[in-house]
Amino acid sequence: MKKIQMVDLISQYEQIKPEIDRAILSVVEKAQFINGPEVSSFQTELENYLNVKHVIPCANGTDALQIALMALGLKAGDEVITPSFTYIATTEVMALLGLKPVFVEVDSKTFCIEVEAIRSAITDKTKAIVPVHLYGQAADMEGIMKIANEYNLFVVEDNAQAIGAEYTFSDGVKKKTGTIGHIGCTSFFPSKNLGCFGDGGAMCTNDDELAQRIRMIANHGQSKRYYHDVVGCNSRLDSIQAAILRIKLNKLDEYNSARQKVAAAYNIEFADVSHITTPFIASNSTHVFHQYTLQLEGVNRDALQAFLAEKDIPSMIYYPVPAHRQKMFSAFGSNSLNLPVTDWLTDRVISLPIHTEMEDDQLKFITNEVKTFIQQQ
């Protein structure tokens, strides 16, 4: 049995090595490393995949979130509603821009932002909502957009973990995650479902004016060289990463399907195991399983993780400390917030290895060892 990895990028590379190597060499030979044709081609291909008017590539997913919020013209002190149960990048960009993150509760099944919690948190200072499609499943975007339209709020989707997932509205209309709000943001960090060989990210929108503003901000605030209309930054996807992403984009649905098969195998093995709750899949969203995350009840999570480590089985806790309890946000007084579902999840979730190259013997070994530990409880 091969060594088990949380994400086996080496095995994935080996499957597409000739294509990847040719693509990288082609960029090097042309020496068009910045804003080369590979970037514009990837942009167009991702627009077509997502069925969205504008994709603007950038340097990483955190930049994507920051630039998106900058493009909305928010002012210092404006409030942005977001879940606390997320990676810190979602919220740290708000503080960097002088905005106030307003942390709200998540749904106990999907782990995504709870719609009614958004409504309860709205004040006259609220200007935007940033839902996170956590672990690969969509937040309730129909409910979110209804509230956003009612209160005239912007919606910026954090789609770093769910690219390729599809959300179905009550009228049957289907849209890819990241294309429903005013702006969608994603990351191409290597371990993501669509990952490059370094850092990378992108924003997408169907709004022409927002797209123009996003492009300006990502390019030093200029639409014409040396003429800077707004304060911007320098955030771009390099050509080598774009070339790699073009190849992997063609395989994204295949990769997501492979992850879904691994998740289904896990679900079967854990179906009758007490103390474990397997991932919930909402009826209005596909799940592309960026992470496969269990909820534990009556199990010593640290002991389980140590037990698995002894067997050379990696596992991760996403996330052990919610954003509202991080020291960096102490100035907002968020540490005293009562978010019981969020706190409950941070104490009980554990993610098992899941990736496109997992083999049956690895899956069997992982599930057998988890069940062995549970039976000892």
N, C-alpha and C positions, 0 to 999 in steps of 0.2 A: 504494500500500500504506500502510495506517495505521502510525503509529509503534508499534513493538513494546514491550510492557510485560511485566515479570515477572508482574504481575497487573493486568488492565485493569478497574479498578473503575468508571471513568467509563462505559465501554461497557456494563457490566453494569447500572449505574444507569439508563442511557438506556432499556434494555429494560423496566424496571419502574417508570419515573418516575411515571406517574399514580398507581399504587397507593401507592408510597412517599410521595409528596407528600401524598396524602389522609390517610394514616395519621399522618404527623407533625403535620399541621395539626389533626387531630382531637384529638391529645393536648394540643396547645397551647391549643386552644379550651376544653377541659375543665379545664385547669390541674391535672391529677392527675399530677404529674411523678415522684413517688416512690411505689412500691408501689401503683400504680394498677391498674385492671382489665386493662390490656394485659399487665402482668407475670404476673398469675395466669392469664390466658388462654394466654399463651405457655408457661408452666410446664405446664399441662395438655396442650397440643398436643405439646410435646416428650416428655412422659411417654408419650403415645399412640404417637408415632413410634418411640421407643426400646423400647416395651413394657416399661417399668420403673415401679415403684410410686411413686417419689418423685424429682422434679427440684427442686433448690433453686438458683435463679439467684443470681448474685453479680456483683461489680464487674469481675472479670477472671479469666483463667485461672490466674495466679499465686496470687491469693487462694484460688481453688478448691482448689489443691493444699495450701496452708497450712492452710486450714480443715479439709480432709479429714484431714490428719495430726493436727491438734488434736483432732478429734472422736474419734480412736482412743484418746486418753488415754495417749499415749506419754510417757515420762519422759526427761529430759536424759541423754544417754549411750546411749540405746537405738540400735540399729543398724538402718538401712534399706538394703536391697539395691536397687540401681538401675543402669542402664547409664550409662557415661560419655559415650557417643556420643549426645548429646541437647542441646537448648537448656538454658541454665543455669537457667531457672526451675524445672525439675524438681527440681534439687538444692539450689538456694540456700535454699529454704524449710526444708529439713531443718536446715541450719546455723542459720538464724534461730531455730528452735525448740530448739536445743541437741542435736539428734539427730546421729548420725554417719552420713553417707552412705558406703556400702560399694560402691565402683564395680566392676562386673564387665563381662565381655566381651559383645560382640554377635555375632549370627550374620552370617557374611560375605555371605550372600545377601539376607536380609530386612532387615538392619541393626538388627533388634530384639534385645532381651536374649536371651542364650543360656541355655537352661534348665539345663543341667548346670553352668554357671558359677554359677548361683544356689545350687544344692545345695552346691557346694564352698565357698561363702562363708558359709554359715550357722554361727553360733556361739550360745552361750547368751544373748547379748545381742541377737540378731536378733529383731525384732518385726514387720517389715513388708517387703513387696516393692512397688516402684513400677515396673512395666513401662511402656515408652513405645511407642505404636503409631506408629512413625516414618514420616514421609513419606506416610502414608495407608494403611498395611498393618498388620494385627494381629500382635502378638507371639503366641507359641505359648501361648495362654491355657489350654489343656487341661493341658499339662505344668506350667505355673506354678501352676494351682490344685491340682494333685495334690501338688506339693511344699508349698504353703501349708497344705493340709489335714493333711498328714503331720506338719508341724512346728508347727501351730497359729499360723500367721502371717497377718496382714492383707495384703490386696492392694488397692492404690489404682492404678487405671489412669489414666495420662496419655493422654487421648484428644483432645488439642488439635488433632492433625493428621489424625485419622481418623474424624471423626463421619460416620455413615452407612455405614461399612464393616461387613461381616458376617463373623463367624467361625463355622466349622462344626466341631462336635465329631465324634469318631470314630463316635458313635452316630447321626449325622445331624442332631442338634439344632443349630439356627442361632440365634445371638444377635448383637445389635449390639455393636460395641466400646464399652466404657465401662459395660456392664451386667453384666459377668461377675464381676468382683471384688467386694469389699465396698463400694467407692466408685469411681465414675468421675468424672473431672474433664475439663472441656473449656474452650476459649477461643473467644470470638466476635470476636477481633481482626479488623479489616476484611479482611485478606488470607486469612483462613481459608475453608474450603469453605462454612461457614455463618458469615458475618461480619456484624457490625453496622456502624454508622457512627461508632464510637468504641471504647471498651473495654467488655467484657462477658465473662461466664463463667457456668459452672454446674457443679453436682455432682449426681450421681444415685446412688440406692441402692435396693435392695429390702428393706433392713432398717429397720423402723419406728423402733426406738430410735436408730439412727444418724441417721436423717433428722431426728428431733426435736432431737438434739444439734447437728447441723449448722446447723439453722435458728436455734437459740439463739446459737451462736457467731457466726454471720454478722450477728446483730442485737444486738450489745453483750452477749451472754450472757443475754438475757432471753427468757422465754416469755410473761411478763405485763409490761406497760409499767411501767417504773421498778423492777422486781424482777429483780435480776441474780443468777442462780444460778451461773454460771461466768464465767471471764474470756473475753471475746469480742472482736470487732472490728466495724467498720462496713463492710459489703461488700454492696452491693445493685446490681441491674441497674435502670437508670432506665427509665421508661415509654416514652420515645421509642425507645430501643434495642430494647425488647421489641416495640414495634409494627412496627419494621423487620424484626426477626427472625421475626415471625409470617408475614410475606409471603415471606421468603426460605426459611423452613422448608418451605413448600409447594412450593418449587422445588428443594429440596436434592437429591433423587434425579436430577432433570434436570441439575442442575449437575454432580453427580458423574459422570453418564453422559457429559457433554460433556468432562470432564477425561479420562475413560477413552478416548474417541475420539481425543483429541489424543495421548495416550500411545501408543495403538496405531499412529497415523500415524508418530510418531517411531520406534517399534520397527521398522516396515517399512523406513523410510529408513536406519536404522543396522544392519540385520540382518547385512549382509556387510562391515561396516566394521571393519577390524582396529584394535586398540588401544582399543576401546570395548566395555564391557559394559553392556547395557541393563538396566533394573530387573527384578528377579526377582519373580514373583508366586507366592506359596505356594498350594498346592492347597486349603488349609483357610481361606483368607481372600480376600475381595475386596480390591481396591486402589482407593482413591478419589483417589489421586494429588494430594495436597496439594502435593507436589513431584515433578518428573520429574528423577531424579538418575542421572547416568551415572557409571560407574567408568572411569577412564583408566589405561592401562598403557603406559609408554614414551612418554608425551606430557607436554610441559611445560605444566602446567595454567595457570600464570600467563601464559605466552605465549598460550595459547588464549584465556584470558579477555580479555587485552588486544586480541587480534586481533578477537574478537567485538565488543568495545566500539567499536573503530574503525568497525565496520559498523553501529553503533547497535543492537546486539543485547545486551540485558542478560543477565547470568548471576550466580549466587550460589554461595557455598561454605557449605553447611550440614553440618558446622561445622568451621572451620579449627583450633580448639583444643578438644580434648575436656575434659570437666569435671574429670577427675582431674589435668589439667595446668594448671588455672587457679590463679592466685596466691591467690584467695580461699580455696582449700582446702588451702593449704600446711601449715596447722596439723595437718591429719590425716595428713600424710606420704604423701599419695596420689600425689605426683609421681613416686615411684619405682616405682609399680605397673607390672607387665609386662602390657600389654593390646595385643598385636601387631595383632590385627584392627582394633581401634579406631584405633590409630595409622596403620595402613595406609590405612584409609578416609579419615581426615582429610587425608591427603596426596593422595588420588586422586579424591574425589568432586567433581562439579560439577553444578549444577542449571540447567536451561534453562527458559525461560518456559513456563508452563502456566496456563491459565485458561479460563473458560467461553465467552469470546467470540473465541477465536483463529480466524483465517481461514486458508484453504488457502495463499494466497500468502505469508503470514507463516511458516507451517510450512515451506514449500518453501525459502524464503530462509534460514531458520535452519539447516536440515539441510544445504543445499548449502554454506553457509559453514563449518560444522563439518567436513564431509567434505573441503572444499578445504584446510583447515588440516592435517587428519590426513594427507592425501596428500603434503603437503610435508615431513612428518617423515622 
